[in-house]
Amino acid sequence: MLLLKRGNRILRESNERGGINLEQEVILEIKNLNKSFGPVKVLKDINIKFNKGECHALIGENGAGKSTLMKILAGAYSKDSGDIILDGEKIDATSPLAAREKGISIIYQELSLISTLSAAENIYLGRIPKKKNGLVDWNKIQQNAKVFFEEVDLNIDPNVETRTLSVAQQQLIEISRALSLNPKVVIMDEPTSSLTDNEIECLFKIIRKLKSQGITVIYISHKLEEILAICDSVTVLKDGAITGQKDIKDTTKSELVNMMVGRSLDQYYPNRTSKPANEVLFEVKDLNVGDYIKNVSFQVKRGEILGFSGLVGAGRTETMRGIFGADKLDSGHMYMEGKEIKNNTPLDAIKNKIAFVTEDRRNEGLVMKMTVRENTTLASFWTFANKFGLIKSKKEHEIANNYIEKLKTKTSGSEQCVVELSGGNQQKIVISKWLNTSAKLYIFDEPTRGIDVGAKAEIYQLIVQLAEEGNAIIVVSSELPEVIGISDRIIVMHEGQIKGSIDKSKATEENIMTLAVGGV
């Protein structure tokens, strides 16, 4: 049974959340905690109490201080001042190992498994059990791993290589590893960012089970529907300070948004000041990619925002990769302003004025160890070269600084490495990179995945601005409120085919989902 349907609907009542009645027994308390990086104060007098056996949400915009606070609890960062009290005892975890030994485990958004090791070996990373003779106790590793996997309903062979497993299965291994340490507190950082609805329900089932065992879960997510569905209480951070603390039963999504960003939900999606033109800017006819994408045909008009919806695996991303030349087309035709084009490679697509903001910004959209400047000019660096092939760094700096100002990117400057930026600001760098190519068709694949509501609103404003300037826009999104809120028209895919097209005025979650599951 699904806990969530993409959108705002909560399908469970709070009294079905699970957990134990411990009359608000506090297991973890943070008192007057402060942290600075150089002159920048990132946490200011933080005071939070976490109750035993509850799921406590921690939310806020990117850069609000959530990750810093959790890394202090997990022993990755040190605090400047304040106290951390776990189960009545002051602790000062000076390393992740020390935090785990005290009873605090963290599961990061970026999974930390070693893909070439077995599932069982990943459970015991850094603490391999050995026999009296000093040899590895493989029998103990495998037997214990089976027990931990059963705890999270993971039915796999402990000897299977981790790289062969799905993201959801790998995440369950991470949870199993955390449970193997007998934790009192488990921190989950954006745990559903790569999960399907069914997998999210499985995760929620595990969270309820942890709560029933008296384990406290600290849940970090930008998905407010999930917060309202699974959490018992919530703390909101903004600019390193607490702006609100609520029991979930006493709050609403709109109130949480206001505490996070200082504006209401009705300001999310910008109003359009003009309508799409009648002129078709980009057209696809009978596109076929591999064995899955079948005879896809559609048009995007100048100034139009065309949404693409569908369930995970419907073929939306594969279609866009085929258009962009990242995957080879088996057949089909593409036209830009009436002229047929061929994109055998992404470079061809760039030259044909197509930009692709990929769904995986860390691995496909950015070079994380390069600077803001270098990433901004990555898709057009040849335009900055002189006749000898040397890059004109002064011009690069000017362009990068221009986009930093234009998109209001929070960065110390164009020479800062993008790995040091928040998710929302990293996404702005990806978009800056494509704005610098002077494209005419912009494809945004899951443009707001993993970023906060404030950054989402800014991305929506930018998408609308690009459409108002006469460009054609495609937005692929798994979030129904997003695809309805931002699009002029919505195409719905199912099993590699287009099932229908819905005008914005007639778009509802129900009729989109009807097409998405194969209905008519």
Sequence and secondary structure as in RCSB ss.txt:
>XXXX:A:sequence
MLLLKRGNRILRESNERGGINLEQEVILEIKNLNKSFGPVKVLKDINIKFNKGECHALIGENGAGKSTLMKILAG
AYSKDSGDIILDGEKIDATSPLAAREKGISIIYQELSLISTLSAAENIYLGRIPKKKNGLVDWNKIQQNAKVFFE
EVDLNIDPNVETRTLSVAQQQLIEISRALSLNPKVVIMDEPTSSLTDNEIECLFKIIRKLKSQGITVIYISHKLE
EILAICDSVTVLKDGAITGQKDIKDTTKSELVNMMVGRSLDQYYPNRTSKPANEVLFEVKDLNVGDYIKNVSFQV
KRGEILGFSGLVGAGRTETMRGIFGADKLDSGHMYMEGKEIKNNTPLDAIKNKIAFVTEDRRNEGLVMKMTVREN
TTLASFWTFANKFGLIKSKKEHEIANNYIEKLKTKTSGSEQCVVELSGGNQQKIVISKWLNTSAKLYIFDEPTRG
IDVGAKAEIYQLIVQLAEEGNAIIVVSSELPEVIGISDRIIVMHEGQIKGSIDKSKATEENIMTLAVGGV
>XXXX:A:secstr
  SB SSS B S GGGS     SS EEEEEEEEEEEETTEEEEEEEEEEEETT EEEEEE TTSSHHHHHHHHTT
SS  SEEEEEETTEEE   SHHHHHHHTEEEE SS    TTSBHHHHHTTT   B TTS B HHHHHHHHHHHHH
HTT    TTSBGGGS HHHHHHHHHHHHHTT  SEEEEESTTTT  HHHHHHHHHHHHHHHHTT EEEEE S HH
HHHHH SEEEEEETTEEEEEEEGGG  HHHHHHHHHSS GGGSS   SS   SSEEEEEEEEEETTTEEEEEEEE
ETT EEEEE  TTSSHHHHHHHHHTSS  SEEEEEETTEEE  SSHHHHHHTTEEEE S IIIII  TTSBHHHH
HTTTSGGGGB TTS B HHHHHHHHHHHHHHTT   S TTSBGGGS HHHHHHHHHHHHHTTT SEEEEESTTTT
  HHHHHHHHHHHHHHHHTT EEEEE S HHHHHHH SEEEEEETTEEEEEEEGGG  HHHHHHHHTT  
